[in-house]
């Protein structure tokens, strides 16, 4: 029986999720709304939640941190 080996790149490719959505807005504006922390903090999360901490770096290898505060005032990191 042959041995199956998967490289890290093959494993990562198998776990990739691609989402597509069309917006009735200019591409530049949509990009800004997804990458500017001030904009993201206004729309991220369920209704009734706020985002007191919203930091993101959209560059390759960057990171995202959003702390959400719900109606009970509990902060979720």
LINWO-V577785 format. One record per backbone hydrogen bond with DSSP energy under -0.5 kcal/mol. CO is the residue of the C=O (numbers start at 1). NH is the residue of the N-H. Records with the same first field share a line. If there is no record, write none. Layout:
CO->NH, NH
//
This chain:
3->5
7->11
8->12
9->13
10->14
11->15
12->15
13->16
17->19
23->25
26->30
27->31
28->32
29->33
30->34
31->35
32->36
35->37
36->39, 40
37->41
38->42
39->42, 43
40->43, 44
46->49
50->69
53->67
55->65
59->62
63->57
65->55
66->68
67->53
68->70, 76
69->50
70->73
74->70
75->77
76->68
//
